[in-house]
């Protein structure tokens, strides 16, 4: 009798507790699109994106600094790591945002940033991402939008190194200097020419 009462009391207590919500399943995408300051706003504003981090990808030097990467000697590219909710968006959608915010035919950098550290790349984490990246690149090449070959490379993802804190959300921390830099780069005029209104 007492045991039955205790069980009933426990069930009553448990049923009154708030339901435990399952953690959100996330995926990551890593892209190099030239100046990482300029790549963060479009991904920050893309639906389904949870967070973005700018940093360095593709090189062998551990824990590289901005000064080292800027020298072009470490093999890293300026890059962005995008964490997104696959229930609300997709890797294919992240690829769309990427393509619409770079110059995919430029071979020596991106816009007025010249050097290997600014060249565009997609870093895949598994075969599924690799296949999606290859298909999207092929579709862009066949679209006729660009008269030259797509120069963006598709590479296996390695270690992503977050950049120094002052680079994170630079467009929010230094609105005026970012705005001047972004306008002078020619990125927006290129986007309007090829894509019209873009993310």
C-alpha positions, 0 to 999 in steps of 0.5 A: 500500500505504502509502495503504491502511494510512493509510486503514485506520488513520484509519477505525479511529481515527474509529470509536473516537471517541464519537458526536456527539449532535445538538443538542436542537431547542428552541422558545419560548413567551411568556406573561403571567400576572400576577406572574412569580414565580408563573408560574415554578414551574409551568413549571419543573416541567412535563415537557419544559421546558428553562428559564424566564426571567421578564421583560417583554413587549409594550411599546415601551420598550427594556431596561425595568427592574422599576421602570418596568414596575411603574409601568404606563407602558411598556406591558410586561406581566410575562411568562415565556419558556419554552424547551421540547423539542418532542420531549418536550412541545408548545406545546399543553401549554404553553398548558394549563399557562398556562391552569391557572395564571391567572384568564382572566376577570380584566380588571384584572390577575391576582388581587391584582395590579392594573394593565395590567402584570399583565393576562394575554396569550399572545405568539405567535411565528408563525402556528402558535402564533397558531392554537394559542392561538386554538383553546385560548382558544375551547375554554376559552370553550366549556367552560362552566368560566367564566361570563364572557368570557375576557379573556386577549388573544393578541398578536404576540410582540415583544422579550422583555426578561429581568428583573433577576437577583434576580427569576429563580427568586425562589421558590427564592431567597426561599422564605419571602417568596414563600410568603407572597406567593403564599398571600395572592394567592389564586392557589392557592385559585382554581386548586383551585376551577377545576382541582383539582390543577394543575401 
